[in-house]
Amino acid sequence: MTPELAALSDLSCRAGAPMLSVTELARHLKALPAWEYADNRLSKTFRFANYYETMAFVNAVAYVAHREDHHPDLSVHYNRVVASYSTHDAGGVTLNDCICAAKVEALIT
């Protein structure tokens, strides 16, 4: 994960935010280990030892989402969380999705 991406802030997740080109998306995915692009969204499964660690991670993600004003879709299970980012108003992945994914990634690295 490149700290440069996590250090950015982009509040342009509103209608009209530009989707990333294939080249831009590929470049940013290199900085996001194990994040995948499919169905117009970035996703990653995070695994934990137990429910307590899972919920601690979910709460940390909620804090990041609140600060960035950009909220991922989360699928929460006993020992794993699937986090997905997409800017719905833009119809796909924007720079802000990559920035927020990098900030979530920084929570575990």
Phi and psi restraints in degrees (range 20) as a CNS / XPLOR table:
assign (resid 1 and name C) (resid 2 and name N)
       (resid 2 and name CA) (resid 2 and name C) 1.0 -86.6 20.0 2
assign (resid 2 and name N) (resid 2 and name CA)
       (resid 2 and name C) (resid 3 and name N) 1.0 126.2 20.0 2
assign (resid 2 and name C) (resid 3 and name N)
       (resid 3 and name CA) (resid 3 and name C) 1.0 -61.1 20.0 2
assign (resid 3 and name N) (resid 3 and name CA)
       (resid 3 and name C) (resid 4 and name N) 1.0 -24.6 20.0 2
assign (resid 3 and name C) (resid 4 and name N)
       (resid 4 and name CA) (resid 4 and name C) 1.0 -61.0 20.0 2
assign (resid 4 and name N) (resid 4 and name CA)
       (resid 4 and name C) (resid 5 and name N) 1.0 -42.0 20.0 2
assign (resid 4 and name C) (resid 5 and name N)
       (resid 5 and name CA) (resid 5 and name C) 1.0 -66.1 20.0 2
assign (resid 5 and name N) (resid 5 and name CA)
       (resid 5 and name C) (resid 6 and name N) 1.0 -43.7 20.0 2
assign (resid 5 and name C) (resid 6 and name N)
       (resid 6 and name CA) (resid 6 and name C) 1.0 -68.0 20.0 2
assign (resid 6 and name N) (resid 6 and name CA)
       (resid 6 and name C) (resid 7 and name N) 1.0 -23.5 20.0 2
assign (resid 6 and name C) (resid 7 and name N)
       (resid 7 and name CA) (resid 7 and name C) 1.0 -80.0 20.0 2
assign (resid 7 and name N) (resid 7 and name CA)
       (resid 7 and name C) (resid 8 and name N) 1.0 -14.6 20.0 2
assign (resid 7 and name C) (resid 8 and name N)
       (resid 8 and name CA) (resid 8 and name C) 1.0 -77.4 20.0 2
assign (resid 8 and name N) (resid 8 and name CA)
       (resid 8 and name C) (resid 9 and name N) 1.0 163.2 20.0 2
assign (resid 8 and name C) (resid 9 and name N)
       (resid 9 and name CA) (resid 9 and name C) 1.0 -142.1 20.0 2
assign (resid 9 and name N) (resid 9 and name CA)
       (resid 9 and name C) (resid 10 and name N) 1.0 132.4 20.0 2
assign (resid 9 and name C) (resid 10 and name N)
       (resid 10 and name CA) (resid 10 and name C) 1.0 -142.9 20.0 2
assign (resid 10 and name N) (resid 10 and name CA)
       (resid 10 and name C) (resid 11 and name N) 1.0 110.7 20.0 2
assign (resid 10 and name C) (resid 11 and name N)
       (resid 11 and name CA) (resid 11 and name C) 1.0 -98.0 20.0 2
assign (resid 11 and name N) (resid 11 and name CA)
       (resid 11 and name C) (resid 12 and name N) 1.0 26.5 20.0 2
assign (resid 11 and name C) (resid 12 and name N)
       (resid 12 and name CA) (resid 12 and name C) 1.0 -94.7 20.0 2
assign (resid 12 and name N) (resid 12 and name CA)
       (resid 12 and name C) (resid 13 and name N) 1.0 40.5 20.0 2
assign (resid 12 and name C) (resid 13 and name N)
       (resid 13 and name CA) (resid 13 and name C) 1.0 -90.5 20.0 2
assign (resid 13 and name N) (resid 13 and name CA)
       (resid 13 and name C) (resid 14 and name N) 1.0 27.9 20.0 2
assign (resid 13 and name C) (resid 14 and name N)
       (resid 14 and name CA) (resid 14 and name C) 1.0 -98.4 20.0 2
assign (resid 14 and name N) (resid 14 and name CA)
       (resid 14 and name C) (resid 15 and name N) 1.0 177.0 20.0 2
assign (resid 14 and name C) (resid 15 and name N)
       (resid 15 and name CA) (resid 15 and name C) 1.0 -54.4 20.0 2
assign (resid 15 and name N) (resid 15 and name CA)
       (resid 15 and name C) (resid 16 and name N) 1.0 136.9 20.0 2
assign (resid 15 and name C) (resid 16 and name N)
       (resid 16 and name CA) (resid 16 and name C) 1.0 96.0 20.0 2
assign (resid 16 and name N) (resid 16 and name CA)
       (resid 16 and name C) (resid 17 and name N) 1.0 -8.5 20.0 2
assign (resid 16 and name C) (resid 17 and name N)
       (resid 17 and name CA) (resid 17 and name C) 1.0 -65.0 20.0 2
assign (resid 17 and name N) (resid 17 and name CA)
       (resid 17 and name C) (resid 18 and name N) 1.0 133.4 20.0 2
assign (resid 17 and name C) (resid 18 and name N)
       (resid 18 and name CA) (resid 18 and name C) 1.0 -74.7 20.0 2
assign (resid 18 and name N) (resid 18 and name CA)
       (resid 18 and name C) (resid 19 and name N) 1.0 136.4 20.0 2
assign (resid 18 and name C) (resid 19 and name N)
       (resid 19 and name CA) (resid 19 and name C) 1.0 -71.2 20.0 2
assign (resid 19 and name N) (resid 19 and name CA)
       (resid 19 and name C) (resid 20 and name N) 1.0 152.5 20.0 2
assign (resid 19 and name C) (resid 20 and name N)
       (resid 20 and name CA) (resid 20 and name C) 1.0 -75.2 20.0 2
assign (resid 20 and name N) (resid 20 and name CA)
       (resid 20 and name C) (resid 21 and name N) 1.0 145.6 20.0 2
assign (resid 20 and name C) (resid 21 and name N)
       (resid 21 and name CA) (resid 21 and name C) 1.0 -71.8 20.0 2
assign (resid 21 and name N) (resid 21 and name CA)
       (resid 21 and name C) (resid 22 and name N) 1.0 167.0 20.0 2
assign (resid 21 and name C) (resid 22 and name N)
       (resid 22 and name CA) (resid 22 and name C) 1.0 -58.9 20.0 2
assign (resid 22 and name N) (resid 22 and name CA)
       (resid 22 and name C) (resid 23 and name N) 1.0 -41.2 20.0 2
assign (resid 22 and name C) (resid 23 and name N)
       (resid 23 and name CA) (resid 23 and name C) 1.0 -65.3 20.0 2
assign (resid 23 and name N) (resid 23 and name CA)
       (resid 23 and name C) (resid 24 and name N) 1.0 -46.3 20.0 2
assign (resid 23 and name C) (resid 24 and name N)
       (resid 24 and name CA) (resid 24 and name C) 1.0 -62.8 20.0 2
assign (resid 24 and name N) (resid 24 and name CA)
       (resid 24 and name C) (resid 25 and name N) 1.0 -43.5 20.0 2
assign (resid 24 and name C) (resid 25 and name N)
       (resid 25 and name CA) (resid 25 and name C) 1.0 -62.0 20.0 2
assign (resid 25 and name N) (resid 25 and name CA)
       (resid 25 and name C) (resid 26 and name N) 1.0 -44.5 20.0 2
assign (resid 25 and name C) (resid 26 and name N)
       (resid 26 and name CA) (resid 26 and name C) 1.0 -61.2 20.0 2
assign (resid 26 and name N) (resid 26 and name CA)
       (resid 26 and name C) (resid 27 and name N) 1.0 -40.0 20.0 2
assign (resid 26 and name C) (resid 27 and name N)
       (resid 27 and name CA) (resid 27 and name C) 1.0 -63.6 20.0 2
assign (resid 27 and name N) (resid 27 and name CA)
       (resid 27 and name C) (resid 28 and name N) 1.0 -44.7 20.0 2
assign (resid 27 and name C) (resid 28 and name N)
       (resid 28 and name CA) (resid 28 and name C) 1.0 -70.6 20.0 2
assign (resid 28 and name N) (resid 28 and name CA)
       (resid 28 and name C) (resid 29 and name N) 1.0 -33.8 20.0 2
assign (resid 28 and name C) (resid 29 and name N)
       (resid 29 and name CA) (resid 29 and name C) 1.0 -63.7 20.0 2
assign (resid 29 and name N) (resid 29 and name CA)
       (resid 29 and name C) (resid 30 and name N) 1.0 -29.6 20.0 2
assign (resid 29 and name C) (resid 30 and name N)
       (resid 30 and name CA) (resid 30 and name C) 1.0 -62.1 20.0 2
assign (resid 30 and name N) (resid 30 and name CA)
       (resid 30 and name C) (resid 31 and name N) 1.0 -26.8 20.0 2
assign (resid 30 and name C) (resid 31 and name N)
       (resid 31 and name CA) (resid 31 and name C) 1.0 -91.2 20.0 2
assign (resid 31 and name N) (resid 31 and name CA)
       (resid 31 and name C) (resid 32 and name N) 1.0 -0.4 20.0 2
assign (resid 31 and name C) (resid 32 and name N)
       (resid 32 and name CA) (resid 32 and name C) 1.0 -122.3 20.0 2
assign (resid 32 and name N) (resid 32 and name CA)
       (resid 32 and name C) (resid 33 and name N) 1.0 87.6 20.0 2
assign (resid 32 and name C) (resid 33 and name N)
       (resid 33 and name CA) (resid 33 and name C) 1.0 -60.1 20.0 2
assign (resid 33 and name N) (resid 33 and name CA)
       (resid 33 and name C) (resid 34 and name N) 1.0 130.7 20.0 2
assign (resid 33 and name C) (resid 34 and name N)
       (resid 34 and name CA) (resid 34 and name C) 1.0 68.8 20.0 2
assign (resid 34 and name N) (resid 34 and name CA)
       (resid 34 and name C) (resid 35 and name N) 1.0 3.5 20.0 2
assign (resid 34 and name C) (resid 35 and name N)
       (resid 35 and name CA) (resid 35 and name C) 1.0 -77.9 20.0 2
assign (resid 35 and name N) (resid 35 and name CA)
       (resid 35 and name C) (resid 36 and name N) 1.0 141.9 20.0 2
assign (resid 35 and name C) (resid 36 and name N)
       (resid 36 and name CA) (resid 36 and name C) 1.0 -123.1 20.0 2
assign (resid 36 and name N) (resid 36 and name CA)
       (resid 36 and name C) (resid 37 and name N) 1.0 151.4 20.0 2
assign (resid 36 and name C) (resid 37 and name N)
       (resid 37 and name CA) (resid 37 and name C) 1.0 -109.6 20.0 2
assign (resid 37 and name N) (resid 37 and name CA)
       (resid 37 and name C) (resid 38 and name N) 1.0 123.7 20.0 2
assign (resid 37 and name C) (resid 38 and name N)
       (resid 38 and name CA) (resid 38 and name C) 1.0 -160.7 20.0 2
assign (resid 38 and name N) (resid 38 and name CA)
       (resid 38 and name C) (resid 39 and name N) 1.0 147.6 20.0 2
assign (resid 38 and name C) (resid 39 and name N)
       (resid 39 and name CA) (resid 39 and name C) 1.0 53.1 20.0 2
assign (resid 39 and name N) (resid 39 and name CA)
       (resid 39 and name C) (resid 40 and name N) 1.0 40.9 20.0 2
assign (resid 39 and name C) (resid 40 and name N)
       (resid 40 and name CA) (resid 40 and name C) 1.0 61.3 20.0 2
assign (resid 40 and name N) (resid 40 and name CA)
       (resid 40 and name C) (resid 41 and name N) 1.0 33.9 20.0 2
assign (resid 40 and name C) (resid 41 and name N)
       (resid 41 and name CA) (resid 41 and name C) 1.0 -150.8 20.0 2
assign (resid 41 and name N) (resid 41 and name CA)
       (resid 41 and name C) (resid 42 and name N) 1.0 154.7 20.0 2
assign (resid 41 and name C) (resid 42 and name N)
       (resid 42 and name CA) (resid 42 and name C) 1.0 -95.9 20.0 2
assign (resid 42 and name N) (resid 42 and name CA)
       (resid 42 and name C) (resid 43 and name N) 1.0 134.4 20.0 2
assign (resid 42 and name C) (resid 43 and name N)
       (resid 43 and name CA) (resid 43 and name C) 1.0 -142.3 20.0 2
assign (resid 43 and name N) (resid 43 and name CA)
       (resid 43 and name C) (resid 44 and name N) 1.0 151.4 20.0 2
assign (resid 43 and name C) (resid 44 and name N)
       (resid 44 and name CA) (resid 44 and name C) 1.0 -151.7 20.0 2
assign (resid 44 and name N) (resid 44 and name CA)
       (resid 44 and name C) (resid 45 and name N) 1.0 142.3 20.0 2
assign (resid 44 and name C) (resid 45 and name N)
       (resid 45 and name CA) (resid 45 and name C) 1.0 -99.0 20.0 2
assign (resid 45 and name N) (resid 45 and name CA)
       (resid 45 and name C) (resid 46 and name N) 1.0 125.7 20.0 2
assign (resid 45 and name C) (resid 46 and name N)
       (resid 46 and name CA) (resid 46 and name C) 1.0 -105.7 20.0 2
assign (resid 46 and name N) (resid 46 and name CA)
       (resid 46 and name C) (resid 47 and name N) 1.0 132.3 20.0 2
assign (resid 46 and name C) (resid 47 and name N)
       (resid 47 and name CA) (resid 47 and name C) 1.0 -113.5 20.0 2
assign (resid 47 and name N) (resid 47 and name CA)
       (resid 47 and name C) (resid 48 and name N) 1.0 144.8 20.0 2
assign (resid 47 and name C) (resid 48 and name N)
       (resid 48 and name CA) (resid 48 and name C) 1.0 -135.5 20.0 2
assign (resid 48 and name N) (resid 48 and name CA)
       (resid 48 and name C) (resid 49 and name N) 1.0 166.4 20.0 2
assign (resid 48 and name C) (resid 49 and name N)
       (resid 49 and name CA) (resid 49 and name C) 1.0 -76.0 20.0 2
assign (resid 49 and name N) (resid 49 and name CA)
       (resid 49 and name C) (resid 50 and name N) 1.0 -28.0 20.0 2
assign (resid 49 and name C) (resid 50 and name N)
       (resid 50 and name CA) (resid 50 and name C) 1.0 -160.4 20.0 2
assign (resid 50 and name N) (resid 50 and name CA)
       (resid 50 and name C) (resid 51 and name N) 1.0 177.4 20.0 2
assign (resid 50 and name C) (resid 51 and name N)
       (resid 51 and name CA) (resid 51 and name C) 1.0 -66.2 20.0 2
assign (resid 51 and name N) (resid 51 and name CA)
       (resid 51 and name C) (resid 52 and name N) 1.0 -37.7 20.0 2
assign (resid 51 and name C) (resid 52 and name N)
       (resid 52 and name CA) (resid 52 and name C) 1.0 -59.1 20.0 2
assign (resid 52 and name N) (resid 52 and name CA)
       (resid 52 and name C) (resid 53 and name N) 1.0 -47.3 20.0 2
assign (resid 52 and name C) (resid 53 and name N)
       (resid 53 and name CA) (resid 53 and name C) 1.0 -65.7 20.0 2
assign (resid 53 and name N) (resid 53 and name CA)
       (resid 53 and name C) (resid 54 and name N) 1.0 -37.9 20.0 2
assign (resid 53 and name C) (resid 54 and name N)
       (resid 54 and name CA) (resid 54 and name C) 1.0 -59.6 20.0 2
assign (resid 54 and name N) (resid 54 and name CA)
       (resid 54 and name C) (resid 55 and name N) 1.0 -48.0 20.0 2
assign (resid 54 and name C) (resid 55 and name N)
       (resid 55 and name CA) (resid 55 and name C) 1.0 -69.5 20.0 2
assign (resid 55 and name N) (resid 55 and name CA)
       (resid 55 and name C) (resid 56 and name N) 1.0 -33.5 20.0 2
assign (resid 55 and name C) (resid 56 and name N)
       (resid 56 and name CA) (resid 56 and name C) 1.0 -62.3 20.0 2
assign (resid 56 and name N) (resid 56 and name CA)
       (resid 56 and name C) (resid 57 and name N) 1.0 -41.9 20.0 2
assign (resid 56 and name C) (resid 57 and name N)
       (resid 57 and name CA) (resid 57 and name C) 1.0 -63.6 20.0 2
assign (resid 57 and name N) (resid 57 and name CA)
       (resid 57 and name C) (resid 58 and name N) 1.0 -45.3 20.0 2
assign (resid 57 and name C) (resid 58 and name N)
       (resid 58 and name CA) (resid 58 and name C) 1.0 -58.7 20.0 2
assign (resid 58 and name N) (resid 58 and name CA)
       (resid 58 and name C) (resid 59 and name N) 1.0 -43.0 20.0 2
assign (resid 58 and name C) (resid 59 and name N)
       (resid 59 and name CA) (resid 59 and name C) 1.0 -65.0 20.0 2
assign (resid 59 and name N) (resid 59 and name CA)
       (resid 59 and name C) (resid 60 and name N) 1.0 -37.9 20.0 2
assign (resid 59 and name C) (resid 60 and name N)
       (resid 60 and name CA) (resid 60 and name C) 1.0 -66.7 20.0 2
assign (resid 60 and name N) (resid 60 and name CA)
       (resid 60 and name C) (resid 61 and name N) 1.0 -39.8 20.0 2
assign (resid 60 and name C) (resid 61 and name N)
       (resid 61 and name CA) (resid 61 and name C) 1.0 -63.5 20.0 2
assign (resid 61 and name N) (resid 61 and name CA)
       (resid 61 and name C) (resid 62 and name N) 1.0 -40.0 20.0 2
assign (resid 61 and name C) (resid 62 and name N)
       (resid 62 and name CA) (resid 62 and name C) 1.0 -61.3 20.0 2
assign (resid 62 and name N) (resid 62 and name CA)
       (resid 62 and name C) (resid 63 and name N) 1.0 -38.4 20.0 2
assign (resid 62 and name C) (resid 63 and name N)
       (resid 63 and name CA) (resid 63 and name C) 1.0 -64.9 20.0 2
assign (resid 63 and name N) (resid 63 and name CA)
       (resid 63 and name C) (resid 64 and name N) 1.0 -45.8 20.0 2
assign (resid 63 and name C) (resid 64 and name N)
       (resid 64 and name CA) (resid 64 and name C) 1.0 -61.0 20.0 2
assign (resid 64 and name N) (resid 64 and name CA)
       (resid 64 and name C) (resid 65 and name N) 1.0 -44.6 20.0 2
assign (resid 64 and name C) (resid 65 and name N)
       (resid 65 and name CA) (resid 65 and name C) 1.0 -60.6 20.0 2
assign (resid 65 and name N) (resid 65 and name CA)
       (resid 65 and name C) (resid 66 and name N) 1.0 -41.5 20.0 2
assign (resid 65 and name C) (resid 66 and name N)
       (resid 66 and name CA) (resid 66 and name C) 1.0 -64.9 20.0 2
assign (resid 66 and name N) (resid 66 and name CA)
       (resid 66 and name C) (resid 67 and name N) 1.0 -45.5 20.0 2
assign (resid 66 and name C) (resid 67 and name N)
       (resid 67 and name CA) (resid 67 and name C) 1.0 -63.4 20.0 2
assign (resid 67 and name N) (resid 67 and name CA)
       (resid 67 and name C) (resid 68 and name N) 1.0 -38.0 20.0 2
assign (resid 67 and name C) (resid 68 and name N)
       (resid 68 and name CA) (resid 68 and name C) 1.0 -88.0 20.0 2
assign (resid 68 and name N) (resid 68 and name CA)
       (resid 68 and name C) (resid 69 and name N) 1.0 -10.5 20.0 2
assign (resid 68 and name C) (resid 69 and name N)
       (resid 69 and name CA) (resid 69 and name C) 1.0 54.1 20.0 2
assign (resid 69 and name N) (resid 69 and name CA)
       (resid 69 and name C) (resid 70 and name N) 1.0 41.9 20.0 2
assign (resid 69 and name C) (resid 70 and name N)
       (resid 70 and name CA) (resid 70 and name C) 1.0 -147.3 20.0 2
assign (resid 70 and name N) (resid 70 and name CA)
       (resid 70 and name C) (resid 71 and name N) 1.0 120.8 20.0 2
assign (resid 70 and name C) (resid 71 and name N)
       (resid 71 and name CA) (resid 71 and name C) 1.0 -115.5 20.0 2
assign (resid 71 and name N) (resid 71 and name CA)
       (resid 71 and name C) (resid 72 and name N) 1.0 125.7 20.0 2
assign (resid 71 and name C) (resid 72 and name N)
       (resid 72 and name CA) (resid 72 and name C) 1.0 -79.4 20.0 2
assign (resid 72 and name N) (resid 72 and name CA)
       (resid 72 and name C) (resid 73 and name N) 1.0 161.2 20.0 2
assign (resid 72 and name C) (resid 73 and name N)
       (resid 73 and name CA) (resid 73 and name C) 1.0 -83.4 20.0 2
assign (resid 73 and name N) (resid 73 and name CA)
       (resid 73 and name C) (resid 74 and name N) 1.0 131.5 20.0 2
assign (resid 73 and name C) (resid 74 and name N)
       (resid 74 and name CA) (resid 74 and name C) 1.0 -121.0 20.0 2
assign (resid 74 and name N) (resid 74 and name CA)
       (resid 74 and name C) (resid 75 and name N) 1.0 136.2 20.0 2
assign (resid 74 and name C) (resid 75 and name N)
       (resid 75 and name CA) (resid 75 and name C) 1.0 -115.4 20.0 2
assign (resid 75 and name N) (resid 75 and name CA)
       (resid 75 and name C) (resid 76 and name N) 1.0 112.6 20.0 2
assign (resid 75 and name C) (resid 76 and name N)
       (resid 76 and name CA) (resid 76 and name C) 1.0 -106.4 20.0 2
assign (resid 76 and name N) (resid 76 and name CA)
       (resid 76 and name C) (resid 77 and name N) 1.0 130.1 20.0 2
assign (resid 76 and name C) (resid 77 and name N)
       (resid 77 and name CA) (resid 77 and name C) 1.0 -130.3 20.0 2
assign (resid 77 and name N) (resid 77 and name CA)
       (resid 77 and name C) (resid 78 and name N) 1.0 178.4 20.0 2
assign (resid 77 and name C) (resid 78 and name N)
       (resid 78 and name CA) (resid 78 and name C) 1.0 -54.1 20.0 2
assign (resid 78 and name N) (resid 78 and name CA)
       (resid 78 and name C) (resid 79 and name N) 1.0 -49.5 20.0 2
assign (resid 78 and name C) (resid 79 and name N)
       (resid 79 and name CA) (resid 79 and name C) 1.0 -128.6 20.0 2
assign (resid 79 and name N) (resid 79 and name CA)
       (resid 79 and name C) (resid 80 and name N) 1.0 23.1 20.0 2
assign (resid 79 and name C) (resid 80 and name N)
       (resid 80 and name CA) (resid 80 and name C) 1.0 -157.1 20.0 2
assign (resid 80 and name N) (resid 80 and name CA)
       (resid 80 and name C) (resid 81 and name N) 1.0 156.6 20.0 2
assign (resid 80 and name C) (resid 81 and name N)
       (resid 81 and name CA) (resid 81 and name C) 1.0 -134.8 20.0 2
assign (resid 81 and name N) (resid 81 and name CA)
       (resid 81 and name C) (resid 82 and name N) 1.0 132.9 20.0 2
assign (resid 81 and name C) (resid 82 and name N)
       (resid 82 and name CA) (resid 82 and name C) 1.0 -104.4 20.0 2
assign (resid 82 and name N) (resid 82 and name CA)
       (resid 82 and name C) (resid 83 and name N) 1.0 118.6 20.0 2
assign (resid 82 and name C) (resid 83 and name N)
       (resid 83 and name CA) (resid 83 and name C) 1.0 -107.4 20.0 2
assign (resid 83 and name N) (resid 83 and name CA)
       (resid 83 and name C) (resid 84 and name N) 1.0 133.5 20.0 2
assign (resid 83 and name C) (resid 84 and name N)
       (resid 84 and name CA) (resid 84 and name C) 1.0 -133.1 20.0 2
assign (resid 84 and name N) (resid 84 and name CA)
       (resid 84 and name C) (resid 85 and name N) 1.0 134.6 20.0 2
assign (resid 84 and name C) (resid 85 and name N)
       (resid 85 and name CA) (resid 85 and name C) 1.0 -119.5 20.0 2
assign (resid 85 and name N) (resid 85 and name CA)
       (resid 85 and name C) (resid 86 and name N) 1.0 136.5 20.0 2
assign (resid 85 and name C) (resid 86 and name N)
       (resid 86 and name CA) (resid 86 and name C) 1.0 -160.8 20.0 2
assign (resid 86 and name N) (resid 86 and name CA)
       (resid 86 and name C) (resid 87 and name N) 1.0 141.5 20.0 2
assign (resid 86 and name C) (resid 87 and name N)
       (resid 87 and name CA) (resid 87 and name C) 1.0 -92.5 20.0 2
assign (resid 87 and name N) (resid 87 and name CA)
       (resid 87 and name C) (resid 88 and name N) 1.0 99.4 20.0 2
assign (resid 87 and name C) (resid 88 and name N)
       (resid 88 and name CA) (resid 88 and name C) 1.0 -57.2 20.0 2
assign (resid 88 and name N) (resid 88 and name CA)
       (resid 88 and name C) (resid 89 and name N) 1.0 -41.7 20.0 2
assign (resid 88 and name C) (resid 89 and name N)
       (resid 89 and name CA) (resid 89 and name C) 1.0 -66.1 20.0 2
assign (resid 89 and name N) (resid 89 and name CA)
       (resid 89 and name C) (resid 90 and name N) 1.0 -24.2 20.0 2
assign (resid 89 and name C) (resid 90 and name N)
       (resid 90 and name CA) (resid 90 and name C) 1.0 -92.8 20.0 2
assign (resid 90 and name N) (resid 90 and name CA)
       (resid 90 and name C) (resid 91 and name N) 1.0 -14.2 20.0 2
assign (resid 90 and name C) (resid 91 and name N)
       (resid 91 and name CA) (resid 91 and name C) 1.0 82.1 20.0 2
assign (resid 91 and name N) (resid 91 and name CA)
       (resid 91 and name C) (resid 92 and name N) 1.0 18.4 20.0 2
assign (resid 91 and name C) (resid 92 and name N)
       (resid 92 and name CA) (resid 92 and name C) 1.0 171.0 20.0 2
assign (resid 92 and name N) (resid 92 and name CA)
       (resid 92 and name C) (resid 93 and name N) 1.0 -154.5 20.0 2
assign (resid 92 and name C) (resid 93 and name N)
       (resid 93 and name CA) (resid 93 and name C) 1.0 -89.9 20.0 2
assign (resid 93 and name N) (resid 93 and name CA)
       (resid 93 and name C) (resid 94 and name N) 1.0 129.7 20.0 2
assign (resid 93 and name C) (resid 94 and name N)
       (resid 94 and name CA) (resid 94 and name C) 1.0 -116.2 20.0 2
assign (resid 94 and name N) (resid 94 and name CA)
       (resid 94 and name C) (resid 95 and name N) 1.0 174.7 20.0 2
assign (resid 94 and name C) (resid 95 and name N)
       (resid 95 and name CA) (resid 95 and name C) 1.0 -56.1 20.0 2
assign (resid 95 and name N) (resid 95 and name CA)
       (resid 95 and name C) (resid 96 and name N) 1.0 -38.7 20.0 2
assign (resid 95 and name C) (resid 96 and name N)
       (resid 96 and name CA) (resid 96 and name C) 1.0 -61.5 20.0 2
assign (resid 96 and name N) (resid 96 and name CA)
       (resid 96 and name C) (resid 97 and name N) 1.0 -35.5 20.0 2
assign (resid 96 and name C) (resid 97 and name N)
       (resid 97 and name CA) (resid 97 and name C) 1.0 -63.0 20.0 2
assign (resid 97 and name N) (resid 97 and name CA)
       (resid 97 and name C) (resid 98 and name N) 1.0 -42.5 20.0 2
assign (resid 97 and name C) (resid 98 and name N)
       (resid 98 and name CA) (resid 98 and name C) 1.0 -66.7 20.0 2
assign (resid 98 and name N) (resid 98 and name CA)
       (resid 98 and name C) (resid 99 and name N) 1.0 -40.4 20.0 2
assign (resid 98 and name C) (resid 99 and name N)
       (resid 99 and name CA) (resid 99 and name C) 1.0 -61.4 20.0 2
assign (resid 99 and name N) (resid 99 and name CA)
       (resid 99 and name C) (resid 100 and name N) 1.0 -47.6 20.0 2
assign (resid 99 and name C) (resid 100 and name N)
       (resid 100 and name CA) (resid 100 and name C) 1.0 -67.5 20.0 2
assign (resid 100 and name N) (resid 100 and name CA)
       (resid 100 and name C) (resid 101 and name N) 1.0 -37.3 20.0 2
assign (resid 100 and name C) (resid 101 and name N)
       (resid 101 and name CA) (resid 101 and name C) 1.0 -61.7 20.0 2
assign (resid 101 and name N) (resid 101 and name CA)
       (resid 101 and name C) (resid 102 and name N) 1.0 -41.0 20.0 2
assign (resid 101 and name C) (resid 102 and name N)
       (resid 102 and name CA) (resid 102 and name C) 1.0 -64.7 20.0 2
assign (resid 102 and name N) (resid 102 and name CA)
       (resid 102 and name C) (resid 103 and name N) 1.0 -37.3 20.0 2
assign (resid 102 and name C) (resid 103 and name N)
       (resid 103 and name CA) (resid 103 and name C) 1.0 -68.2 20.0 2
assign (resid 103 and name N) (resid 103 and name CA)
       (resid 103 and name C) (resid 104 and name N) 1.0 -37.9 20.0 2
assign (resid 103 and name C) (resid 104 and name N)
       (resid 104 and name CA) (resid 104 and name C) 1.0 -67.1 20.0 2
assign (resid 104 and name N) (resid 104 and name CA)
       (resid 104 and name C) (resid 105 and name N) 1.0 -42.6 20.0 2
assign (resid 104 and name C) (resid 105 and name N)
       (resid 105 and name CA) (resid 105 and name C) 1.0 -58.3 20.0 2
assign (resid 105 and name N) (resid 105 and name CA)
       (resid 105 and name C) (resid 106 and name N) 1.0 -38.3 20.0 2
assign (resid 105 and name C) (resid 106 and name N)
       (resid 106 and name CA) (resid 106 and name C) 1.0 -64.9 20.0 2
assign (resid 106 and name N) (resid 106 and name CA)
       (resid 106 and name C) (resid 107 and name N) 1.0 -21.3 20.0 2
assign (resid 106 and name C) (resid 107 and name N)
       (resid 107 and name CA) (resid 107 and name C) 1.0 -64.9 20.0 2
assign (resid 107 and name N) (resid 107 and name CA)
       (resid 107 and name C) (resid 108 and name N) 1.0 -28.1 20.0 2
assign (resid 107 and name C) (resid 108 and name N)
       (resid 108 and name CA) (resid 108 and name C) 1.0 -109.6 20.0 2
assign (resid 108 and name N) (resid 108 and name CA)
       (resid 108 and name C) (resid 109 and name N) 1.0 -3.6 20.0 2
